[in-house]
Amino acid sequence: MNHRFQSILQHLEDHLNDPVTLDQLAAEAGISKYYLIHLFQAETGYTVMDYLRRRRLEEALISLKDGNRILDAALDAGYGSEQAFSRAVRRTFGQPPSAFRMDPPIRIRRLKSYDRTLQIDPQRILKGLPPAFRPLLPTIEQGVSSMQDYLSDVRYEILPAMTVVCGIAIGSEPEDEILGRMDRLAKAWNLKVSRRFGFDSPVEGSEDVTALRGYEAWLVIDPTQVGQLPTSLVFEDTRLTIKQIPSLRYAILRITDPFAAPFERIPGGWQALVAWLEEHDFKDPDFKHDPKAPCLEEVLTVDGKMVMDLLVAIDRA
């Protein structure tokens, strides 16, 4: 646990309604404000001021349920007018302040500092396997050593709200099918795609259907492009949907050169990230998993090398 970071969080909570500056926080922690910026974002995915702003808004909205006036809540949160407060609430929570008189907003889970170093334990991998697998320990240990060469440590990142065009394919190898189709769609419809994500989509149905797999692909587009899309939203016999994805905070693990051994590296990456989360964020008694939160894969080129980021949503941003 990073005790310096925990002291910064505690200071913010203790002075939620007081003026707070980066210089003051840095002096309290005994570090430079420039290092503080990187430390806080690396540990949480938030900037210091974004975190503080949201926490103040949360407390102000909670006070509405207790009968506080919107103007009083605005002033308590440090806003000079009801209008400025309302704009900030809409921008952060997607609704006006009046919507929270009955139900307070979903609060940021109390942040904690975790060791984000990826530790892969061969014994943990063996746990739960039949005794017959025990003789394979030397081979598994060798594989674990290899995993640590191509898997990164865990990091946090907040993705902004996204408008996405979604398509799903079902088959024995649906990834290549739907990813290729979505690439052709982007060119045919002249879409300006900022990011591309994909993820496994469970298939439910009869036994012959469940023998197949589903894969969903997202194209992230500017919301202004939605009006330019065809009304039918069908491309190459695939029915598409438009989804609005809220801003979420993700735990992310990176796989280097994932397709060098895709049936080893990609499942191994997911296994490692899930194991890390089960021992950290998901073990937190305050954690509440969003059943609609996606687990995403994103293929990128970084410094001339292909990588795949695995993203698990853990909190609303």
C-alpha positions as CSV (number, residue, x, y, z in Angstrom):
1,M,0.0,0.0,0.0
2,N,1.3,3.5,-0.9
3,H,1.0,5.2,2.5
4,R,1.9,8.6,1.0
5,F,-1.0,8.3,-1.4
6,Q,-3.4,7.2,1.4
7,S,-2.4,10.3,3.3
8,I,-3.2,12.5,0.3
9,L,-6.7,10.9,0.0
10,Q,-7.3,11.3,3.7
11,H,-6.3,15.0,3.5
12,L,-8.8,15.5,0.6
13,E,-11.6,13.9,2.6
14,D,-10.8,15.9,5.7
15,H,-10.8,19.2,3.8
16,L,-13.5,18.5,1.3
17,N,-15.2,21.9,1.8
18,D,-12.0,23.8,2.2
19,P,-9.8,25.5,-0.5
20,V,-7.3,22.9,-1.6
21,T,-4.3,23.5,-3.9
22,L,-1.8,21.2,-5.5
23,D,1.0,23.1,-3.7
24,Q,-0.7,22.5,-0.4
25,L,-1.2,18.8,-1.1
26,A,2.3,18.3,-2.4
27,A,3.8,20.0,0.7
28,E,1.6,17.8,3.0
29,A,2.9,14.6,1.2
30,G,6.5,15.8,1.0
31,I,6.7,15.6,-2.8
32,S,6.6,18.0,-5.7
33,K,3.3,19.0,-7.2
34,Y,4.5,17.7,-10.6
35,Y,5.1,14.3,-9.2
36,L,1.8,14.5,-7.3
37,I,-0.1,14.9,-10.5
38,H,1.4,11.7,-12.0
39,L,1.1,9.7,-8.7
40,F,-2.6,10.5,-8.2
41,Q,-3.5,9.7,-11.8
42,A,-1.5,6.5,-11.8
43,E,-3.1,5.3,-8.6
44,T,-6.7,6.3,-9.4
45,G,-7.2,7.3,-13.0
46,Y,-8.5,10.6,-11.8
47,T,-6.8,14.0,-11.7
48,V,-6.7,15.5,-8.2
49,M,-9.1,18.3,-9.1
50,D,-11.5,16.0,-11.0
51,Y,-11.7,13.7,-8.0
52,L,-12.2,16.6,-5.6
53,R,-14.8,18.2,-7.8
54,R,-16.9,15.0,-8.1
55,R,-16.7,14.4,-4.3
56,R,-17.9,17.9,-3.6
57,L,-20.8,17.5,-6.1
58,E,-21.7,14.1,-4.5
59,E,-22.0,15.6,-1.0
60,A,-23.9,18.6,-2.3
61,L,-26.5,16.3,-4.0
62,I,-26.8,14.1,-1.0
63,S,-27.7,17.3,1.0
64,L,-30.7,17.8,-1.4
65,K,-32.3,14.6,-0.1
66,D,-32.0,16.1,3.4
67,G,-34.1,19.2,2.2
68,N,-31.3,21.6,1.3
69,R,-32.1,24.1,-1.4
70,I,-30.3,23.8,-4.7
71,L,-28.7,27.2,-4.3
72,D,-27.4,26.3,-0.8
73,A,-26.0,23.1,-2.2
74,A,-24.3,25.0,-5.0
75,L,-22.7,27.4,-2.6
76,D,-21.6,24.6,-0.3
77,A,-19.9,22.9,-3.2
78,G,-18.0,26.1,-4.1
79,Y,-20.2,27.3,-7.1
80,G,-21.1,30.9,-7.4
81,S,-24.5,30.3,-8.9
82,E,-27.2,27.7,-9.2
83,Q,-26.8,27.7,-13.0
84,A,-23.0,26.9,-12.8
85,F,-23.8,24.1,-10.3
86,S,-26.5,22.7,-12.5
87,R,-24.2,22.6,-15.5
88,A,-21.5,20.8,-13.5
89,V,-24.1,18.2,-12.2
90,R,-25.4,17.6,-15.7
91,R,-21.9,17.2,-17.1
92,T,-20.9,14.8,-14.3
93,F,-24.0,12.8,-13.7
94,G,-26.1,13.3,-16.8
95,Q,-29.1,14.7,-14.9
96,P,-30.2,18.0,-13.3
97,P,-29.8,18.5,-9.5
98,S,-33.6,18.1,-9.0
99,A,-33.3,14.5,-10.1
100,F,-31.4,13.6,-7.0
101,R,-33.8,14.9,-4.4
102,M,-35.2,11.3,-3.9
103,D,-32.1,9.2,-4.9
104,P,-28.6,10.4,-4.3
105,P,-25.9,9.8,-7.0
106,I,-23.8,6.7,-7.3
107,R,-20.9,7.6,-5.1
108,I,-17.2,7.1,-5.9
109,R,-16.1,4.1,-4.1
110,R,-13.7,5.1,-1.4
111,L,-10.3,4.9,-3.2
112,K,-7.5,2.8,-1.9
113,S,-3.9,2.5,-3.0
114,Y,-3.0,-1.0,-4.2
115,D,0.3,-2.5,-5.3
116,R,-0.3,-2.6,-9.0
117,T,2.6,-4.9,-9.7
118,L,1.4,-8.1,-11.4
119,Q,2.3,-11.1,-9.3
120,I,1.7,-14.5,-11.0
121,D,1.8,-17.4,-8.6
122,P,2.2,-20.9,-10.1
123,Q,0.6,-22.4,-7.0
124,R,-2.4,-20.2,-7.4
125,I,-2.7,-21.4,-11.0
126,L,-2.5,-25.0,-9.9
127,K,-5.0,-24.5,-7.1
128,G,-8.3,-26.3,-7.9
129,L,-6.8,-28.4,-10.6
130,P,-6.8,-32.2,-10.3
131,P,-3.8,-33.8,-8.6
132,A,-2.7,-35.2,-11.9
133,F,-1.6,-31.7,-12.9
134,R,0.9,-31.5,-10.1
135,P,3.8,-33.1,-12.1
136,L,3.3,-30.2,-14.6
137,L,4.5,-27.6,-12.0
138,P,8.0,-27.1,-13.6
139,T,6.3,-26.5,-17.0
140,I,3.8,-24.1,-15.4
141,E,6.5,-22.2,-13.6
142,Q,8.3,-21.8,-17.0
143,G,5.1,-20.5,-18.5
144,V,4.6,-18.1,-15.6
145,S,8.1,-16.7,-16.2
146,S,7.2,-16.2,-19.8
147,M,3.9,-14.5,-18.9
148,Q,5.8,-11.9,-16.8
149,D,7.8,-11.0,-19.9
150,Y,4.8,-10.0,-22.0
151,L,2.3,-8.9,-19.4
152,S,2.4,-5.4,-17.9
153,D,1.6,-4.3,-14.4
154,V,-2.0,-3.1,-13.9
155,R,-2.8,0.6,-14.4
156,Y,-6.0,2.6,-14.0
157,E,-7.5,4.9,-16.7
158,I,-10.8,6.8,-17.0
159,L,-12.4,6.6,-20.4
160,P,-14.8,9.4,-21.3
161,A,-18.4,8.8,-22.3
162,M,-18.5,7.2,-25.7
163,T,-20.9,6.8,-28.6
164,V,-20.3,3.5,-30.2
165,V,-21.5,1.6,-33.3
166,C,-21.9,-2.1,-32.3
167,G,-22.0,-5.3,-34.3
168,I,-22.0,-8.9,-33.2
169,A,-20.9,-12.1,-35.0
170,I,-21.5,-15.7,-33.9
171,G,-19.4,-18.5,-35.1
172,S,-16.3,-20.7,-34.5
173,E,-14.0,-17.7,-35.0
174,P,-16.2,-14.6,-34.8
175,E,-13.5,-12.1,-34.0
176,D,-12.0,-11.9,-37.5
177,E,-15.4,-11.9,-39.1
178,I,-16.9,-9.0,-37.2
179,L,-13.7,-6.9,-36.9
180,G,-13.2,-7.1,-40.7
181,R,-16.8,-6.3,-41.3
182,M,-16.7,-3.2,-39.0
183,D,-13.6,-2.0,-40.7
184,R,-15.3,-2.2,-44.1
185,L,-18.4,-0.5,-42.6
186,A,-16.3,2.4,-41.3
187,K,-14.9,2.9,-44.8
188,A,-18.2,2.5,-46.6
189,W,-20.1,4.9,-44.3
190,N,-17.1,7.3,-44.1
191,L,-17.0,7.2,-40.3
192,K,-14.2,8.9,-38.3
193,V,-13.4,6.2,-35.8
194,S,-11.4,7.3,-32.8
195,R,-11.0,3.9,-31.1
196,R,-12.0,0.3,-31.7
197,F,-12.9,-2.2,-29.0
198,G,-14.0,-5.8,-29.0
199,F,-15.1,-8.4,-26.4
200,D,-16.6,-11.9,-26.0
201,S,-20.4,-11.9,-26.1
202,P,-22.1,-14.9,-24.4
203,V,-24.2,-17.0,-26.7
204,E,-27.4,-18.5,-25.1
205,G,-29.7,-21.0,-26.8
206,S,-29.8,-24.7,-27.9
207,E,-26.8,-27.0,-27.6
208,D,-25.8,-26.5,-31.2
209,V,-25.7,-22.7,-30.8
210,T,-23.8,-22.7,-27.5
211,A,-21.1,-24.7,-29.2
212,L,-20.3,-21.4,-31.1
213,R,-18.9,-18.2,-29.7
214,G,-20.0,-14.6,-29.9
215,Y,-17.8,-11.5,-30.3
216,E,-19.0,-7.9,-30.2
217,A,-17.1,-5.0,-31.8
218,W,-17.4,-1.3,-31.1
219,L,-16.4,1.6,-33.3
220,V,-16.2,4.8,-31.2
221,I,-17.5,7.8,-33.2
222,D,-18.3,11.4,-32.6
223,P,-22.0,11.8,-31.5
224,T,-22.6,14.2,-34.3
225,Q,-22.0,11.3,-36.8
226,V,-25.1,9.4,-35.6
227,G,-27.4,11.5,-37.7
228,Q,-25.3,10.6,-40.8
229,L,-25.9,6.9,-40.4
230,P,-28.3,5.0,-42.6
231,T,-31.7,4.5,-41.0
232,S,-31.7,0.7,-41.5
233,L,-28.4,0.2,-39.6
234,V,-27.7,-3.0,-41.4
235,F,-24.4,-3.8,-43.1
236,E,-23.5,-7.1,-44.9
237,D,-26.5,-8.7,-43.2
238,T,-25.4,-7.7,-39.7
239,R,-27.8,-5.6,-37.7
240,L,-26.0,-2.8,-35.9
241,T,-26.9,-0.8,-32.8
242,I,-25.8,2.5,-31.3
243,K,-24.9,2.6,-27.7
244,Q,-24.1,5.4,-25.3
245,I,-21.4,4.2,-22.9
246,P,-20.9,6.2,-19.7
247,S,-17.6,7.4,-18.5
248,L,-16.0,4.6,-16.5
249,R,-12.8,3.9,-14.6
250,Y,-11.0,0.8,-15.9
251,A,-8.2,-1.5,-14.6
252,I,-6.0,-2.2,-17.6
253,L,-3.4,-4.8,-18.3
254,R,-1.3,-4.7,-21.5
255,I,-0.2,-7.8,-23.5
256,T,2.9,-7.3,-25.8
257,D,2.8,-9.0,-29.1
258,P,-0.5,-10.8,-28.3
259,F,-0.8,-12.7,-31.6
260,A,2.7,-14.3,-31.3
261,A,0.8,-17.0,-29.4
262,P,-2.8,-15.8,-29.2
263,F,-4.2,-19.0,-27.5
264,E,-1.6,-18.6,-24.7
265,R,-1.1,-14.9,-24.3
266,I,-4.6,-13.5,-24.5
267,P,-6.3,-16.1,-22.1
268,G,-3.2,-15.8,-19.9
269,G,-3.6,-12.0,-19.8
270,W,-7.2,-12.3,-18.8
271,Q,-6.4,-14.9,-16.2
272,A,-3.7,-12.7,-14.7
273,L,-5.9,-9.5,-14.6
274,V,-8.9,-11.3,-13.1
275,A,-6.7,-12.9,-10.4
276,W,-5.3,-9.4,-9.6
277,L,-8.7,-7.8,-9.4
278,E,-10.0,-10.6,-7.1
279,E,-7.2,-9.8,-4.7
280,H,-7.6,-6.1,-4.9
281,D,-10.5,-4.0,-6.1
282,F,-13.1,-6.8,-6.2
283,K,-12.0,-7.9,-2.7
284,D,-12.9,-4.5,-1.3
285,P,-16.1,-4.8,0.8
286,D,-17.3,-1.4,-0.6
287,F,-17.0,-2.7,-4.2
288,K,-20.3,-3.1,-6.1
289,H,-19.9,-4.6,-9.6
290,D,-22.0,-3.1,-12.4
291,P,-23.7,-6.1,-14.2
292,K,-23.6,-4.0,-17.4
293,A,-19.9,-3.0,-17.1
294,P,-18.0,-4.2,-20.1
295,C,-14.7,-6.1,-20.3
296,L,-12.9,-4.8,-23.4
297,E,-10.0,-5.7,-25.7
298,E,-8.2,-3.0,-27.7
299,V,-5.4,-3.6,-30.2
300,L,-2.9,-0.8,-30.6
301,T,0.5,-0.1,-32.1
302,V,2.9,1.4,-29.6
303,D,6.5,2.3,-30.5
304,G,6.1,0.1,-33.6
305,K,5.0,-3.0,-31.6
306,M,1.5,-4.5,-31.5
307,V,-0.1,-4.6,-28.1
308,M,-3.5,-5.6,-26.7
309,D,-5.0,-3.8,-23.7
310,L,-7.5,-5.7,-21.6
311,L,-9.9,-3.4,-19.8
312,V,-12.2,-4.2,-16.9
313,A,-14.6,-1.5,-15.8
314,I,-14.6,-1.1,-12.0
315,D,-16.3,2.2,-11.2
316,R,-18.4,4.9,-12.7
317,A,-16.1,8.0,-13.3
